[in-house]
Amino acid sequence: MKTSFKLFTAAFAIAALVFSTETKAQDSQAWRLGVGINPGVSIDNPYGFVLGGDLKLQKDFVGPVSLTLSTGYTNFFVKDDFKPIADDLGIIPLKAGVKVFVTPNFYVGGELGAGFGTNDGAETSFVWAPAIGWGFGNGLDLGIRYEEFTKYDASQVALRIAYGFNLSK
């Protein structure tokens, strides 16, 4: 199931990139800082609910393309059935990515990076996260993403509710 989901996500991202080449240029070259909360649901046992927060720096690049850099904290909560044998998992992700506006407000994006485990003995994990979302003119940003931390066998589907501040004004 994970392989087919990855293939679908990759095909969707490629189609969005191809489609976005025909959109009008938005050469604002603005810098933005987004602050978000990320409630999610884990796809893997022993975890259930996931909650995180993030800071995302975004730089408008060329036309509808923006580059991103993000960090924050994500906590995977262990389901009650697994509490005797497993602990919650805390991760500090550091990711770089791209955001492509397919329409003036709708975007697709993806990020790659590292997840630094905060539990004793936790190692660093590769993380990848494709996303789609809607950016409103008032700074509100609503998105949904799939995020996988490969070293921990932990992945989630998360909602991102954020507010972006324009740093270029």
TORDO-180057 format. One record per residue: x, y, z of N, C-alpha, C in turn. Coordinates in Angstrom, 3 decimals, decimal comma, always signed. Example, Ala and Ser with C-alpha at 12.3 -4.5 7.8 and 13.67 -1.06 7.14 Angstrom:
BEGIN
+----------+----------+----------+----------+----------+----------+----------+----------+----------+
|      n_u |      n_v |      n_w |     ca_u |     ca_v |     ca_w |      c_u |      c_v |      c_w |
+----------+----------+----------+----------+----------+----------+----------+----------+----------+
|  +13,190 |   -5,690 |   +7,800 |  +12,300 |   -4,500 |   +7,800 |  +13,200 |   -3,300 |   +7,800 |
|  +12,850 |   -2,250 |   +7,080 |  +13,670 |   -1,060 |   +7,140 |  +12,900 |   +0,030 |   +7,870 |
+----------+----------+----------+----------+----------+----------+----------+----------+----------+
END
This chain:
BEGIN
+----------+----------+----------+----------+----------+----------+----------+----------+----------+
|      n_u |      n_v |      n_w |     ca_u |     ca_v |     ca_w |      c_u |      c_v |      c_w |
+----------+----------+----------+----------+----------+----------+----------+----------+----------+
|   +0,823 |   -1,188 |   +0,000 |   +0,000 |   +0,000 |   +0,000 |   +0,872 |   +1,259 |   +0,000 |
|   +1,960 |   +1,244 |   +0,781 |   +2,816 |   +2,429 |   +0,837 |   +3,436 |   +2,716 |   -0,526 |
|   +3,825 |   +1,667 |   -1,271 |   +4,443 |   +1,870 |   -2,577 |   +3,459 |   +2,508 |   -3,541 |
|   +2,220 |   +2,043 |   -3,564 |   +1,241 |   +2,630 |   -4,471 |   +0,920 |   +4,066 |   -4,076 |
|   +0,892 |   +4,361 |   -2,783 |   +0,653 |   +5,735 |   -2,324 |   +1,801 |   +6,639 |   -2,763 |
|   +3,030 |   +6,155 |   -2,644 |   +4,194 |   +6,941 |   -3,063 |   +4,149 |   +7,209 |   -4,573 |
|   +3,798 |   +6,205 |   -5,360 |   +3,719 |   +6,376 |   -6,806 |   +2,621 |   +7,367 |   -7,179 |
|   +1,463 |   +7,268 |   -6,522 |   +0,374 |   +8,206 |   -6,781 |   +0,799 |   +9,627 |   -6,430 |
|   +1,458 |   +9,798 |   -5,284 |   +1,904 |  +11,125 |   -4,852 |   +2,909 |  +11,703 |   -5,841 |
|   +3,852 |  +10,891 |   -6,285 |   +4,855 |  +11,361 |   -7,245 |   +4,198 |  +11,754 |   -8,572 |
|   +3,259 |  +10,950 |   -9,055 |   +2,574 |  +11,266 |  -10,313 |   +1,767 |  +12,559 |  -10,183 |
|   +1,119 |  +12,744 |   -9,053 |   +0,342 |  +13,963 |   -8,820 |   +1,253 |  +15,182 |   -8,803 |
|   +2,390 |  +15,081 |   -8,130 |   +3,331 |  +16,208 |   -8,049 |   +3,881 |  +16,556 |   -9,431 |
|   +4,221 |  +15,561 |  -10,228 |   +4,742 |  +15,804 |  -11,574 |   +3,672 |  +16,470 |  -12,444 |
|   +2,444 |  +15,986 |  -12,366 |   +1,357 |  +16,593 |  -13,140 |   +1,147 |  +18,047 |  -12,724 |
|   +1,218 |  +18,320 |  -11,432 |   +1,042 |  +19,693 |  -10,955 |   +2,167 |  +20,596 |  -11,448 |
|   +3,382 |  +20,087 |  -11,462 |   +4,506 |  +20,883 |  -11,962 |   +4,344 |  +21,201 |  -13,443 |
|   +3,922 |  +20,212 |  -14,214 |   +3,722 |  +20,429 |  -15,642 |   +2,601 |  +21,444 |  -15,864 |
|   +1,504 |  +21,298 |  -15,137 |   +0,383 |  +22,221 |  -15,280 |   +0,765 |  +23,634 |  -14,860 |
|   +1,584 |  +23,745 |  -13,824 |   +1,903 |  +25,062 |  -13,278 |   +2,780 |  +25,895 |  -14,210 |
|   +3,416 |  +25,285 |  -15,175 |   +4,252 |  +26,064 |  -16,094 |   +3,430 |  +27,002 |  -16,964 |
|   +2,118 |  +26,782 |  -17,024 |   +1,265 |  +27,639 |  -17,834 |   +0,597 |  +28,734 |  -17,018 |
|   +0,831 |  +28,809 |  -15,719 |   +0,218 |  +29,851 |  -14,910 |   +0,956 |  +31,153 |  -15,075 |
|   +0,326 |  +32,239 |  -14,701 |   +0,935 |  +33,564 |  -14,806 |   +2,039 |  +33,728 |  -13,770 |
|   +3,062 |  +34,441 |  -14,103 |   +4,178 |  +34,673 |  -13,189 |   +3,750 |  +35,546 |  -12,022 |
|   +4,262 |  +35,227 |  -10,833 |   +3,981 |  +35,991 |   -9,626 |   +5,306 |  +36,487 |   -9,065 |
|   +6,068 |  +37,233 |   -9,788 |   +7,425 |  +37,590 |   -9,415 |   +7,487 |  +38,565 |   -8,245 |
|   +6,882 |  +38,203 |   -7,122 |   +6,889 |  +39,109 |   -5,974 |   +8,212 |  +39,028 |   -5,217 |
|   +8,899 |  +37,895 |   -5,302 |  +10,168 |  +37,681 |   -4,602 |  +10,031 |  +37,920 |   -3,095 |
|   +8,859 |  +37,692 |   -2,541 |   +8,592 |  +37,946 |   -1,121 |   +9,184 |  +36,853 |   -0,232 |
|   +9,480 |  +37,231 |   +0,998 |   +9,859 |  +36,311 |   +2,070 |   +8,661 |  +36,225 |   +3,015 |
|   +8,320 |  +35,007 |   +3,453 |   +7,222 |  +34,820 |   +4,391 |   +7,665 |  +33,882 |   +5,499 |
|   +7,089 |  +34,074 |   +6,678 |   +7,318 |  +33,168 |   +7,806 |   +5,966 |  +32,670 |   +8,269 |
|   +5,781 |  +31,356 |   +8,205 |   +4,532 |  +30,735 |   +8,630 |   +4,700 |  +30,039 |   +9,961 |
|   +3,678 |  +30,159 |  +10,801 |   +3,630 |  +29,475 |  +12,090 |   +2,409 |  +28,565 |  +12,044 |
|   +2,635 |  +27,262 |  +12,260 |   +1,526 |  +26,327 |  +12,094 |   +1,401 |  +25,302 |  +13,188 |
|   +0,194 |  +24,744 |  +13,290 |   -0,087 |  +23,606 |  +14,162 |   -0,491 |  +22,461 |  +13,242 |
|   -0,064 |  +21,242 |  +13,602 |   -0,215 |  +20,098 |  +12,711 |   -0,809 |  +18,886 |  +13,421 |
|   -2,134 |  +18,799 |  +13,538 |   -2,726 |  +17,571 |  +14,068 |   -2,756 |  +16,510 |  +12,978 |
|   -2,480 |  +15,268 |  +13,372 |   -2,455 |  +14,207 |  +12,378 |   -2,809 |  +12,854 |  +12,947 |
|   -2,819 |  +11,868 |  +12,061 |   -3,100 |  +10,484 |  +12,418 |   -1,974 |   +9,633 |  +11,868 |
|   -1,404 |   +8,789 |  +12,735 |   -0,331 |   +7,898 |  +12,300 |   -0,898 |   +6,766 |  +11,456 |
|   -0,110 |   +6,353 |  +10,492 |   -0,488 |   +5,227 |   +9,640 |   +0,117 |   +3,932 |  +10,192 |
|   +1,091 |   +4,048 |  +11,104 |   +1,834 |   +2,889 |  +11,590 |   +1,602 |   +2,635 |  +13,079 |
|   +1,521 |   +1,348 |  +13,445 |   +1,510 |   +0,970 |  +14,860 |   +2,915 |   +1,120 |  +15,398 |
|   +3,100 |   +1,468 |  +16,631 |   +2,140 |   +1,517 |  +17,729 |   +1,507 |   +2,891 |  +17,931 |
|   +1,645 |   +3,800 |  +16,966 |   +1,213 |   +5,182 |  +17,169 |   -0,217 |   +5,409 |  +16,703 |
|   -0,852 |   +6,418 |  +17,296 |   -2,215 |   +6,801 |  +16,940 |   -2,248 |   +8,265 |  +16,542 |
|   -2,557 |   +9,117 |  +17,499 |   -2,651 |  +10,554 |  +17,264 |   -1,254 |  +11,162 |  +17,165 |
|   -1,119 |  +12,176 |  +16,313 |   +0,149 |  +12,882 |  +16,142 |   -0,150 |  +14,372 |  +16,266 |
|   +0,725 |  +15,095 |  +16,964 |   +0,544 |  +16,535 |  +17,099 |   +1,898 |  +17,216 |  +16,956 |
|   +1,915 |  +18,284 |  +16,187 |   +3,159 |  +19,006 |  +15,989 |   +2,915 |  +20,484 |  +15,764 |
|   +4,001 |  +21,209 |  +15,747 |   +3,987 |  +22,627 |  +15,435 |   +5,190 |  +22,923 |  +14,566 |
|   +5,106 |  +23,969 |  +13,747 |   +6,229 |  +24,250 |  +12,864 |   +6,393 |  +25,734 |  +12,587 |
|   +7,594 |  +26,059 |  +12,132 |   +7,929 |  +27,359 |  +11,565 |   +8,400 |  +27,080 |  +10,149 |
|   +7,844 |  +27,821 |   +9,178 |   +8,217 |  +27,595 |   +7,780 |   +8,592 |  +28,930 |   +7,151 |
|   +9,832 |  +29,018 |   +6,678 |  +10,308 |  +30,181 |   +5,943 |  +10,090 |  +29,898 |   +4,459 |
|   +9,461 |  +30,844 |   +3,760 |   +9,152 |  +30,665 |   +2,344 |   +9,676 |  +31,851 |   +1,554 |
|  +10,363 |  +31,562 |   +0,464 |  +10,903 |  +32,587 |   -0,433 |  +10,305 |  +32,379 |   -1,811 |
|   +9,544 |  +33,374 |   -2,284 |   +9,041 |  +33,291 |   -3,651 |  +10,241 |  +33,310 |   -4,581 |
|  +10,224 |  +32,424 |   -5,571 |  +11,388 |  +32,254 |   -6,425 |  +11,095 |  +32,755 |   -7,834 |
|  +10,598 |  +31,910 |   -8,685 |  +10,313 |  +32,284 |  -10,066 |   +8,872 |  +31,897 |  -10,364 |
|   +8,093 |  +32,866 |  -10,852 |   +6,705 |  +32,580 |  -11,196 |   +5,951 |  +32,004 |  -10,014 |
|   +5,304 |  +30,848 |  -10,208 |   +4,504 |  +30,268 |   -9,136 |   +5,302 |  +29,379 |   -8,179 |
|   +6,616 |  +29,389 |   -8,249 |   +7,455 |  +28,489 |   -7,453 |   +8,052 |  +29,222 |   -6,255 |
|   +7,914 |  +28,599 |   -5,084 |   +8,522 |  +29,117 |   -3,856 |   +9,391 |  +28,030 |   -3,247 |
|  +10,465 |  +28,432 |   -2,602 |  +11,328 |  +27,501 |   -1,869 |  +10,997 |  +27,627 |   -0,390 |
|  +11,109 |  +26,513 |   +0,346 |  +10,766 |  +26,519 |   +1,766 |  +11,867 |  +25,889 |   +2,603 |
|  +11,907 |  +26,304 |   +3,862 |  +12,770 |  +25,720 |   +4,880 |  +11,928 |  +25,671 |   +6,150 |
|  +11,821 |  +24,488 |   +6,756 |  +10,949 |  +24,376 |   +7,928 |  +11,572 |  +23,542 |   +9,030 |
|  +11,129 |  +23,827 |  +10,252 |  +11,502 |  +23,065 |  +11,430 |  +10,348 |  +23,138 |  +12,414 |
|  +10,436 |  +22,396 |  +13,478 |   +9,377 |  +22,393 |  +14,480 |   +9,553 |  +21,227 |  +15,432 |
|   +8,430 |  +20,704 |  +15,876 |   +8,435 |  +19,539 |  +16,763 |   +7,202 |  +18,710 |  +16,448 |
|   +7,368 |  +17,385 |  +16,379 |   +6,269 |  +16,460 |  +16,124 |   +6,308 |  +15,362 |  +17,175 |
|   +5,143 |  +15,048 |  +17,758 |   +5,057 |  +13,974 |  +18,745 |   +4,065 |  +12,919 |  +18,270 |
|   +4,542 |  +11,684 |  +18,136 |   +3,707 |  +10,537 |  +17,830 |   +3,300 |   +9,903 |  +19,155 |
|   +2,007 |   +9,912 |  +19,458 |   +1,509 |   +9,357 |  +20,710 |   +1,212 |   +7,872 |  +20,534 |
|   +1,678 |   +7,056 |  +21,491 |   +1,466 |   +5,615 |  +21,449 |   +0,003 |   +5,313 |  +21,783 |
|   -0,591 |   +4,381 |  +21,040 |   -1,952 |   +3,926 |  +21,335 |   -1,954 |   +3,236 |  +22,700 |
|   -3,079 |   +3,287 |  +23,386 |   -3,196 |   +2,687 |  +24,723 |   -2,804 |   +1,217 |  +24,739 |
|   -3,171 |   +0,467 |  +23,692 |   -2,863 |   -0,965 |  +23,628 |   -1,364 |   -1,250 |  +23,636 |
|   -0,547 |   -0,283 |  +23,209 |   +0,894 |   -0,495 |  +23,078 |   +1,705 |   +0,177 |  +24,193 |
|   +1,045 |   +0,884 |  +25,128 |   +1,781 |   +1,642 |  +26,153 |   +2,732 |   +0,794 |  +26,999 |
|   +2,417 |   -0,441 |  +27,324 |   +3,385 |   -1,206 |  +28,129 |   +4,688 |   -1,537 |  +27,389 |
|   +4,653 |   -1,541 |  +26,042 |   +5,836 |   -1,976 |  +25,303 |   +6,472 |   -0,883 |  +24,439 |
|   +5,845 |   +0,288 |  +24,357 |   +6,384 |   +1,350 |  +23,492 |   +6,180 |   +2,715 |  +24,151 |
|   +6,991 |   +3,677 |  +23,729 |   +6,904 |   +5,046 |  +24,232 |   +6,500 |   +5,983 |  +23,107 |
|   +5,994 |   +7,159 |  +23,496 |   +5,744 |   +8,207 |  +22,519 |   +7,056 |   +8,520 |  +21,801 |
|   +6,957 |   +9,026 |  +20,583 |   +8,130 |   +9,353 |  +19,787 |   +8,129 |  +10,845 |  +19,489 |
|   +9,176 |  +11,542 |  +19,922 |   +9,330 |  +12,964 |  +19,638 |  +10,391 |  +13,177 |  +18,577 |
|  +10,091 |  +14,072 |  +17,620 |  +10,995 |  +14,315 |  +16,495 |  +11,064 |  +15,810 |  +16,207 |
|  +12,285 |  +16,290 |  +15,960 |  +12,486 |  +17,661 |  +15,480 |  +12,890 |  +17,547 |  +14,008 |
|  +11,955 |  +17,863 |  +13,083 |  +12,290 |  +17,779 |  +11,662 |  +12,973 |  +19,064 |  +11,175 |
|  +13,864 |  +18,905 |  +10,229 |  +14,481 |  +20,025 |   +9,516 |  +14,381 |  +19,675 |   +8,033 |
|  +13,558 |  +20,458 |   +7,293 |  +13,254 |  +20,089 |   +5,907 |  +13,410 |  +21,293 |   +4,975 |
|  +13,810 |  +20,999 |   +3,749 |  +13,836 |  +21,993 |   +2,668 |  +12,894 |  +21,488 |   +1,596 |
|  +12,251 |  +22,428 |   +0,893 |  +11,296 |  +21,970 |   -0,098 |  +10,933 |  +23,017 |   -1,120 |
|   +9,927 |  +22,654 |   -1,901 |   +9,410 |  +23,529 |   -2,951 |   +7,889 |  +23,530 |   -2,861 |
|   +7,305 |  +24,679 |   -3,175 |   +5,856 |  +24,863 |   -3,180 |   +5,513 |  +25,473 |   -4,534 |
|   +4,611 |  +24,839 |   -5,285 |   +4,233 |  +25,309 |   -6,612 |   +2,747 |  +25,656 |   -6,589 |
|   +2,436 |  +26,907 |   -6,916 |   +1,046 |  +27,353 |   -6,951 |   +0,458 |  +27,012 |   -8,319 |
|   -0,451 |  +26,049 |   -8,318 |   -1,109 |  +25,590 |   -9,534 |   -2,142 |  +26,627 |   -9,982 |
|   -2,791 |  +27,264 |   -9,027 |   -3,676 |  +28,407 |   -9,255 |   -3,159 |  +29,502 |   -8,318 |
|   -3,722 |  +30,698 |   -8,349 |   -3,213 |  +31,731 |   -7,440 |   -3,251 |  +31,358 |   -5,955 |
|   -4,119 |  +30,400 |   -5,570 |   -4,208 |  +30,034 |   -4,158 |   -3,897 |  +28,567 |   -3,863 |
|   -4,160 |  +27,659 |   -4,793 |   -3,961 |  +26,226 |   -4,578 |   -2,520 |  +25,843 |   -4,903 |
|   -1,894 |  +25,078 |   -4,005 |   -0,511 |  +24,673 |   -4,236 |   -0,291 |  +23,188 |   -3,982 |
|   +0,774 |  +22,672 |   -4,584 |   +1,312 |  +21,351 |   -4,287 |   +2,761 |  +21,575 |   -3,880 |
|   +3,253 |  +20,713 |   -3,039 |   +4,626 |  +20,897 |   -2,593 |   +5,228 |  +19,608 |   -2,106 |
|   +6,482 |  +19,703 |   -1,785 |   +7,191 |  +18,566 |   -1,236 |   +8,407 |  +19,036 |   -0,473 |
|   +8,744 |  +18,280 |   +0,561 |   +9,905 |  +18,603 |   +1,387 |  +10,712 |  +17,338 |   +1,643 |
|  +12,019 |  +17,514 |   +1,781 |  +12,953 |  +16,441 |   +2,142 |  +13,825 |  +16,955 |   +3,261 |
|  +14,270 |  +16,049 |   +4,130 |  +15,161 |  +16,504 |   +5,186 |  +15,499 |  +15,418 |   +6,171 |
|  +15,755 |  +15,862 |   +7,392 |  +16,154 |  +14,969 |   +8,474 |  +15,236 |  +15,171 |   +9,670 |
|  +14,971 |  +14,084 |  +10,363 |  +14,202 |  +14,129 |  +11,600 |  +15,106 |  +13,690 |  +12,742 |
|  +15,265 |  +14,559 |  +13,721 |  +16,144 |  +14,282 |  +14,861 |  +15,295 |  +13,810 |  +16,024 |
|  +15,426 |  +12,521 |  +16,385 |  +14,642 |  +11,951 |  +17,479 |  +15,050 |  +12,540 |  +18,814 |
|  +14,065 |  +12,821 |  +19,660 |  +14,344 |  +13,394 |  +20,978 |  +14,342 |  +12,338 |  +22,078 |
|  +13,958 |  +11,109 |  +21,777 |  +13,978 |  +10,036 |  +22,768 |  +15,412 |   +9,564 |  +23,006 |
|  +15,665 |   +8,997 |  +24,174 |  +16,996 |   +8,453 |  +24,468 |  +17,376 |   +7,409 |  +23,427 |
|  +18,559 |   +7,548 |  +22,862 |  +19,062 |   +6,593 |  +21,888 |  +18,490 |   +6,734 |  +20,488 |
|  +17,630 |   +7,718 |  +20,264 |  +17,029 |   +7,894 |  +18,936 |  +18,071 |   +8,398 |  +17,947 |
|  +17,974 |   +7,915 |  +16,728 |  +18,899 |   +8,310 |  +15,675 |  +18,242 |   +9,333 |  +14,754 |
|  +19,002 |   +9,807 |  +13,791 |  +18,485 |  +10,742 |  +12,806 |  +17,842 |   +9,963 |  +11,669 |
|  +16,693 |  +10,430 |  +11,208 |  +15,937 |   +9,753 |  +10,168 |  +15,794 |  +10,634 |   +8,937 |
|  +15,739 |  +10,015 |   +7,775 |  +15,357 |  +10,716 |   +6,554 |  +13,856 |  +10,968 |   +6,626 |
|  +13,406 |  +12,150 |   +6,208 |  +11,981 |  +12,476 |   +6,179 |  +11,623 |  +13,047 |   +4,812 |
|  +10,474 |  +12,655 |   +4,305 |   +9,945 |  +13,229 |   +3,073 |   +8,470 |  +13,485 |   +3,280 |
|   +7,966 |  +14,561 |   +2,639 |   +6,593 |  +14,977 |   +2,900 |   +5,981 |  +15,702 |   +1,704 |
|   +5,172 |  +15,015 |   +0,877 |   +4,408 |  +15,710 |   -0,157 |   +3,171 |  +16,360 |   +0,468 |
|   +2,711 |  +17,481 |   -0,110 |   +1,577 |  +18,200 |   +0,464 |   +0,771 |  +18,906 |   -0,616 |
|   -0,472 |  +19,196 |   -0,279 |   -1,326 |  +20,075 |   -1,072 |   -1,967 |  +21,054 |   -0,107 |
|   -2,370 |  +22,220 |   -0,611 |   -2,996 |  +23,171 |   +0,299 |   -3,571 |  +24,375 |   -0,398 |
|   -4,095 |  +25,254 |   +0,423 |   -4,740 |  +26,467 |   -0,047 |   -4,214 |  +27,634 |   +0,768 |
|   -3,609 |  +28,605 |   +0,108 |   -3,115 |  +29,805 |   +0,762 |   -4,072 |  +30,957 |   +0,523 |
|   -4,600 |  +31,527 |   +1,580 |   -5,546 |  +32,630 |   +1,480 |   -4,792 |  +33,960 |   +1,466 |
|   -5,364 |  +34,983 |   +0,887 |   -4,734 |  +36,289 |   +0,787 |   -4,494 |  +36,964 |   +2,129 |
|   -5,230 |  +36,561 |   +3,168 |   -5,075 |  +37,177 |   +4,487 |   -3,975 |  +36,532 |   +5,331 |
|   -3,226 |  +35,562 |   +4,767 |   -2,138 |  +34,915 |   +5,487 |   -2,459 |  +33,515 |   +5,974 |
|   -3,734 |  +33,135 |   +6,014 |   -4,123 |  +31,798 |   +6,448 |   -3,691 |  +30,771 |   +5,416 |
|   -3,164 |  +29,631 |   +5,876 |   -2,691 |  +28,556 |   +5,004 |   -3,233 |  +27,245 |   +5,558 |
|   -4,052 |  +26,548 |   +4,780 |   -4,590 |  +25,248 |   +5,170 |   -4,053 |  +24,200 |   +4,210 |
|   -3,450 |  +23,163 |   +4,750 |   -2,875 |  +22,133 |   +3,900 |   -3,018 |  +20,758 |   +4,513 |
|   -2,762 |  +19,753 |   +3,697 |   -2,734 |  +18,375 |   +4,160 |   -1,489 |  +17,734 |   +3,564 |
|   -0,826 |  +16,907 |   +4,379 |   +0,399 |  +16,281 |   +3,886 |   +0,539 |  +14,867 |   +4,419 |
|   +1,266 |  +14,091 |   +3,660 |   +1,742 |  +12,786 |   +4,090 |   +3,190 |  +13,004 |   +4,502 |
|   +3,593 |  +12,462 |   +5,638 |   +4,968 |  +12,649 |   +6,105 |   +5,490 |  +11,323 |   +6,635 |
|   +6,687 |  +10,935 |   +6,160 |   +7,265 |   +9,658 |   +6,574 |   +8,677 |   +9,855 |   +7,100 |
|   +8,914 |   +9,302 |   +8,288 |  +10,240 |   +9,266 |   +8,907 |  +10,726 |   +7,823 |   +8,761 |
|  +11,616 |   +7,579 |   +7,808 |  +11,959 |   +6,214 |   +7,420 |  +12,663 |   +5,418 |   +8,516 |
|  +13,525 |   +6,022 |   +9,289 |  +14,295 |   +5,307 |  +10,312 |  +13,405 |   +4,806 |  +11,446 |
|  +12,332 |   +5,522 |  +11,716 |  +11,463 |   +5,190 |  +12,855 |  +10,255 |   +4,356 |  +12,453 |
|  +10,081 |   +4,065 |  +11,161 |   +8,858 |   +3,413 |  +10,688 |   +7,640 |   +4,162 |  +11,209 |
|   +7,674 |   +5,482 |  +11,085 |   +6,588 |   +6,336 |  +11,541 |   +6,168 |   +7,252 |  +10,403 |
|   +4,892 |   +7,221 |  +10,081 |   +4,362 |   +8,100 |   +9,043 |   +2,994 |   +8,596 |   +9,474 |
|   +2,589 |   +9,706 |   +8,877 |   +1,318 |  +10,300 |   +9,265 |   +0,657 |  +11,005 |   +8,093 |
|   -0,630 |  +11,238 |   +8,246 |   -1,372 |  +12,158 |   +7,408 |   -1,761 |  +13,289 |   +8,354 |
|   -1,351 |  +14,521 |   +8,009 |   -1,544 |  +15,644 |   +8,919 |   -2,200 |  +16,826 |   +8,227 |
|   -2,963 |  +17,554 |   +8,989 |   -3,536 |  +18,821 |   +8,573 |   -2,590 |  +19,913 |   +9,054 |
|   -2,336 |  +20,909 |   +8,231 |   -1,520 |  +22,051 |   +8,662 |   -2,394 |  +23,286 |   +8,654 |
|   -2,527 |  +23,890 |   +9,823 |   -3,283 |  +25,121 |   +9,972 |   -2,244 |  +26,173 |  +10,355 |
|   -2,018 |  +27,145 |   +9,471 |   -0,922 |  +28,082 |   +9,699 |   -1,334 |  +29,505 |   +9,348 |
|   -0,534 |  +30,418 |   +9,861 |   -0,671 |  +31,823 |   +9,498 |   +0,685 |  +32,306 |   +9,034 |
|   +0,727 |  +32,972 |   +7,878 |   +1,985 |  +33,447 |   +7,322 |   +2,126 |  +34,949 |   +7,434 |
|   +3,294 |  +35,373 |   +7,850 |   +3,628 |  +36,786 |   +7,961 |   +4,522 |  +37,169 |   +6,795 |
|   +4,187 |  +38,244 |   +6,091 |   +5,009 |  +38,718 |   +4,985 |   +6,185 |  +39,508 |   +5,578 |
|   +7,406 |  +39,014 |   +5,392 |   +8,598 |  +39,657 |   +5,941 |   +9,184 |  +40,697 |   +4,994 |
|   +8,634 |  +40,811 |   +3,781 |   +9,190 |  +41,729 |   +2,787 |   +8,577 |  +43,124 |   +2,821 |
|   +7,614 |  +43,352 |   +3,659 |   +6,962 |  +44,673 |   +3,716 |   +7,682 |  +45,594 |   +4,648 |
+----------+----------+----------+----------+----------+----------+----------+----------+----------+
END
